[in-house]
Amino acid sequence: MIIIFSFDTWISCSHMIEIGNDGLFRDSVAYYLYGDEYAAKKLKLKS
């Protein structure tokens, strides 16, 4: 989990998750959440 401090709010971001099995459609995704750091850590991105 990466936490970035801003002057007006906290932003929480998951680790990048690689999706796709072949070279043509491979990509990476992450989710971002404004606000509560604790809530962001509890979220799980399923692949």
N, C-alpha and C positions, 0 to 999 in steps of 0.2 A: 504494500500500500504506500503510495506517495502522497505526502501532505504538503500543500503549498499555502503559505500565508499571504493573504492580501490585506490591504489596509482596511477593507470594509467587510470581508467575509473569509471563511475557510473554504477551500476546495479540496475534496478528496477524490482520488483517482485509483482505479484498480491497476494491477499489472497488465501489460499487454498480453492478450491471449491469441495464439495463432490458430486460424481456422482454415479448412481446406486441406486436401491430401495431395493434390497435384500442383504443379507449377503454374498452371493456367489460372486457377481460382484461389490461390493462397492469399490470405490477407490477415491483418491483425486488428483486433478490436479491444476497446476498453470502455469502462463506464465512468462517468464523472458525477459527483453529487455535491451540490452546494449546501453548506450548513453543518450539521452535526457530524463530527468526526467518528463518533462511536457508531452511529447508524450506518455510515459508509463502510466501516470495517465489517459489519455484519452481513452486508450484501454479498451474494455469490453470483458470478456470471457463469452459467452452465454452457458448455460447448457441445 
